[in-house]
Structures are given as C-alpha cells and as structure tokens.
Amino acid sequence: IEAGAYRFSRWKNELARRELRPRPTQRWKPLIPHPEMMRALTSPARFKVVVAGRGSGKSESWKRELCRRAWSPQKVQGARYGFFAPTYPQVKNLFWEDAKALIPRHFIVGRPHETELKIRLTSGATIHFVGMDRPERIEGIDFQFVILDEYADWKPNAWNDSIRPMLDRIGREGEAVFLGRPRSRNHFYRMVEDFAKHPEKPEWDYFHWSSRDIMNEDVIESAMDGSDARTFRQNYDAEFEDDSGRVYYAFKRELHVEPVRYDKTIPLVACFDFNQAPGVACFAQDQDYRGGRPKVAPNITAVIGEVWIDSDSNSEKVARLVAKQIREWGYPPKLYLEGDYSGNSRTSSSVKGPDWDLIRNTLDYELPGLTIISRVEPNPLIKARVIAMNSRLCSASGVISMLVDPSCVKMIRDLEQVSWDEDGEKIEKEHGGVLSHLSDGLGYFVERKHPARAKSIGGAKPM
C-alpha cells in the first residue's frame, strides 16, 4: 500500500460523493475501503482474527456486515447472530444503539427488546447483544455468526468454554470474528500466533492494518504526543508488545533525574499510598521547566521530594512528616492530596478511623491556615495508570514531561525496578514489599491530571 493512500484527507471528496448514493439507513456513512478490511469481509475462513488500530474501521465494518447478514434470507431456520463484548455495559455502548440505527425499520419485528438486548428480524433471525460478564444469558444455544469485540480484554478461557461450543452444533455450524487492539502477549496474542497465522489451519485467517493507513498525519502526530511509545504501537500500529519486565520502561536515569526545586508560588501535590512497612508519600508539582534540554516539555511534572518510614508506620506518622517538610519549604498557595482511594475504607487504627480522615485531620492540625484540597477519586485500572506514567515520562514523539530530583532516591529505585508479574497483567509486589508504593501514589495523580487518552483531544485536566 502506498504510504497514506487510504488516509481520510485523500478520500474525503470520494466519501462525500458516495454519501449521495442510496443507503439502507442514514447511519450507513461511507467507509474508506482499506484493502485488508475488504479482504477480511470477503474471506471464506470460518474464524477471522482482525487486529487493527484505533479508528481504523474494524468494528464499524463488522457491525454492518453482521446486520446485513442477519436481515438477509437465511440458510438456517431461526438463525442467531451475536455481538459479544467483555462486559454488559460495553456491548450496550458499543453495539446496541448502532445496530438499531443500521437496520432498516421494516426488517425489525415489533420493537427491539431493551431489557434482553435482542432484535428479531423478518428474515427469521435474531440478533443477541451479550456481555461476557453475563454469559448465562446465551449458554446452551447455538449461533450462526458472532462478533467477539475487544477480545484482548476477554477472560482467557471464554472462547473454549462458552463460545466455541455454541458454534459447533452439527448442521448449524457458526462463524466467529475476533476484533481487537493488542494489550499484551496474552490469550489474544496466542490465538494469533497459534491459529490465525497458520495457513495449514484453513478454518482460520488473520487480518492486520494500522491507524496510520486511515488517519491523517496531524491526528497521528497528536496521538503520539498523547501516548508513550509502547502504548502508541499497541493502539495505533496494532502491534503486540511484550509487557513483561519493567513497568516504567520509559524511565531512564540519565534522562529523567535532574535537579527540580520546590516552587512555593504554585500548588503542591502530596501523593499517598497506604502501607505500614514502608510508610510513604511523595511531593509533586506541575511547573515550568527551567533547564535547557530541547526534548523536555515547557511544562513538566516535577517530583521534588519523598517521605519514607521503613517500618511500624501509619498514615498519621506519614502525614506528620509531610507537614514537617512543607513547613521547612514554606506554605504553597494550595495543597492537593492525591492517592489510593482504598484509604477511604482502610483503617490504620480502628479507634482513629479511615486513613484519609487521619491524613486530613493531621494536616489540618499541623498546617493551620493552609488551603488543603482532597482530590482522591476511585482508583484507575493499573494499566491506565502505568500508561499515563510512561506517557508523561516520554511520549511516543520523544518529549519528556516528568523529571525527578536526585534526592528522591526511593522513587528513582521504584521507577527503575518495579516489574510486571509473569502474565504481564499485575505489578509484582515482591522484593520484600518495598517497591511500587511510591510510584503507585504518584501514578494516581498523574493518571488523573495527565491521562494518556486526554492529551490527544485537548490536553491535561484542570487542577
């Protein structure tokens, strides 16, 4: 494919002309006919695995194909079609409203069933919309065609335990399309490597294309600025990345450790994670970069200090040390508290109450007159927090937006040594329990203030 041949900028006039042609409903906007997409739609394989980048048309093209097949004359009496996603809310948000808009009203029998998420058609077929957190809704019945979306997020055994048996009823055999972007080298990766890519398995076929083939260069550049390199390759180039090893792989001591100083004219953030051994907190500020390196962003997250109590700690002791450091530095205009949401229910002392109450009460007492604002929100997914951290450390375009002061020796150790477990899904909590707590606390703040998904659509959230 010629570089950029299928980008929207080259196709917008042709798409506008195609909009004038008759369409089943107004929802059928013209799509760019990427060759790999078209090959997937016409492949005779029974099981198709489609790995394509964000915004590349993979889900939209197969939504339409399933609806078209379902309203057409059926070879199997009472045929069943299915849109499947990891959870009930996902299948409802990703497919339900779109399917109702894609199917002409005269093909629908009665009204779509809003509770059971089911549409009956004049062809005799029925379309089911199923979240695999509730597979009992469809277990035990056969399907003739199903789409398994966001398959990298499925439970590893769902295909063999729940879906494949539905497609293997003699005389009513069905087909499946697996859609997704890579997450790690998990069950989706193994399906690609062990089945979809093997020509000696004629039931299977594999299809791959990148967002770069479809999206304009300015959109891709914006996405690169809003994501770390590995996540960009996963989400936009649709490449499987090995998530084993270091969690904060973007951190390099020679690039990210540089003197950064407290600025008492701007807000200060104290980030907490809850643990008795060690007890930890760190200090961060979003401040203007004062150095001269061209690859460092004009505005950075500066990690300027840390609290560390080796053993026999609790939230009150940590808060006292936080207050002591602030008194030494001088009051900031505001102090923001960020960290682990579980501190709302976790209790350092059954007498004194939840951790966050202890911290707030201690800081109010130790720092009279200081404006203190709690910004503690429900914890993000681990991967979302890690992606935000790596993106802030170094974007896919090579811009550094986080620096760590050399005095933060425990934070530096965290960023260099924290690793994934053997499945690449959870942060390893071994190493004597001393690693990950500081970087976890910082990560809650970074993900809320600088989520990777937000940079490409308008920048950071307000403080």
Secondary structure, 3 states (H helix, E strand, C coil): CCCCCCCHHHHHHHHHHHCCCCCCCCCCCCCCCCHHHHHHHHCCCCEEEEEECCCCCHHHHHHHHHHHHHHCCCCCCCCEEEEEECCHHHHHHHHHHHHHHHCCHHHECCCCECCCCEEEECCCCEEEEEECCCHHHCCCCCCCEEEECCHHHCCCCHHHHHHHHHHCCCCCCCEEEEEECCCCCCHHHHHHHHHHCCCCCCCEEEEEECHHHCCCHHHHHHHHHCCEHHHHHHHCCCCCCCCCCECCCCCCHHHHECCCCCCCCCCEEEEEECCCCCEEEEEEEEEECCCCCCCEEEEEEEEEEEEEECCCCCHHHHHHHHHHHHHHHCCCCCEEEEECHHHHCCEEECCCEEHHHHHHHHHHHHCCCCCEEECCCCCCCHHHHHHHHHHHHCECCCCEEEEECCCCHHHHHHHHHCEECCCCCCECCCHHHCCCHHHHHHHHHHHHHCCHHHHCCCCCCCC
